[in-house]
Amino acid sequence: MGRVHHWTPDSLVIQLDPSQAAAPAMASFHRTSITRLETSEGLKGHTVRGAFLGFLVGSVAGFFVAEAVLDEDADPYGTSFDGGAVVAVWAGTTVLTTVLGGIIGGAEKSERWKDVGGF
């Protein structure tokens, strides 16, 4: 992996990554031997994917959390069911896990690559 230093009519000269101490500073490749070339488009976070996964986990887990929290306060005769409380606990759990998933997904970066045609 490295950066394109220059092109010649028959070769491509790459300046290699300096962190690879055992490798030479430059490498030359004959253009006919190159079968595929990709360029980096930079790092990309995964905020949306993380938020979506957090939403899925939170929406399922929210029902179990609501049941556990509301069972402690339940009327022994079963007459005080509050549907609004169930929705509030479920929504709170879902929002919390969505935000946490988005933060974790945004912190996780991966490099995007684009294929350079013509080889």
C-alpha positions in Angstrom: 0.0 0.0 0.0 1.3 3.5 -0.8 0.8 6.6 -2.8 1.1 7.1 -6.5 4.4 8.9 -7.0 4.3 9.2 -10.8 3.2 7.5 -14.1 5.4 6.7 -17.0 4.2 5.4 -20.4 4.9 1.8 -19.3 5.0 1.8 -15.5 3.5 3.1 -12.3 5.8 4.2 -9.5 4.4 3.9 -5.9 5.9 5.6 -2.9 5.4 2.9 -0.2 4.2 3.5 3.3 7.1 4.6 5.5 5.8 2.6 8.5 6.9 -0.5 6.6 10.6 -0.3 7.5 11.6 -3.5 5.7 10.2 -2.2 2.4 12.0 0.1 -0.1 10.9 3.7 -0.4 9.6 3.3 -3.9 8.3 0.4 -6.0 7.8 0.3 -9.8 5.2 -1.8 -11.5 4.9 -2.4 -15.2 1.5 -1.3 -16.4 0.7 -4.5 -18.2 1.2 -6.4 -14.9 -1.4 -4.4 -13.1 -4.8 -6.2 -13.1 -6.6 -4.1 -10.5 -6.0 -0.7 -8.9 -8.0 0.9 -6.1 -7.9 4.3 -4.5 -8.9 5.2 -1.0 -11.9 7.5 -0.5 -11.0 8.0 3.2 -12.4 6.8 6.4 -16.2 6.5 7.0 -18.1 6.1 10.3 -21.0 3.8 10.7 -23.4 6.0 12.7 -26.6 5.1 10.8 -25.9 1.4 10.9 -25.1 1.6 14.6 -28.2 3.6 15.4 -30.3 1.1 13.4 -28.9 -1.9 15.2 -29.3 0.0 18.5 -33.0 0.7 17.6 -33.6 -3.0 16.9 -32.0 -4.2 20.1 -33.7 -1.5 22.1 -37.2 -2.1 20.7 -37.0 -5.8 21.6 -35.3 -5.3 24.9 -37.6 -2.4 25.8 -40.6 -4.8 26.2 -38.6 -6.9 28.7 -37.4 -3.9 30.6 -40.9 -2.5 30.8 -42.2 -5.8 32.1 -39.5 -6.1 34.7 -39.9 -2.5 35.9 -43.7 -2.4 35.9 -44.1 -5.8 37.5 -42.4 -4.5 40.7 -45.0 -1.8 41.0 -48.0 -3.8 39.9 -51.2 -3.9 41.9 -51.6 -7.4 43.6 -55.1 -7.6 42.2 -54.0 -6.8 38.6 -56.3 -3.8 38.2 -53.7 -1.0 37.8 -52.3 -1.7 34.3 -51.0 1.5 32.8 -50.4 1.3 29.1 -48.8 4.7 29.0 -46.1 3.6 31.4 -45.3 0.5 29.3 -44.9 2.8 26.2 -42.8 5.3 28.1 -40.4 2.7 29.4 -40.2 0.9 26.0 -39.6 4.3 24.2 -37.0 5.3 26.7 -35.1 2.1 26.3 -35.4 2.3 22.5 -34.1 5.9 22.4 -31.3 5.1 24.7 -30.0 2.1 22.8 -30.5 4.0 19.4 -28.3 6.9 20.7 -25.7 4.5 22.1 -25.6 2.5 18.9 -25.1 5.6 16.9 -22.2 6.8 19.1 -20.5 3.4 18.9 -21.1 3.1 15.2 -19.8 6.6 14.6 -16.6 5.8 16.5 -16.0 2.7 14.5 -14.3 3.8 11.2 -13.5 1.8 8.1 -11.7 2.8 4.9 -13.6 3.0 1.7 -12.0 2.0 -1.6 -12.9 2.8 -5.2 -11.9 0.7 -8.1 -10.0 2.6 -10.8 -11.0 1.3 -14.2 -8.8 0.9 -17.2 -6.5 -1.9 -16.0 
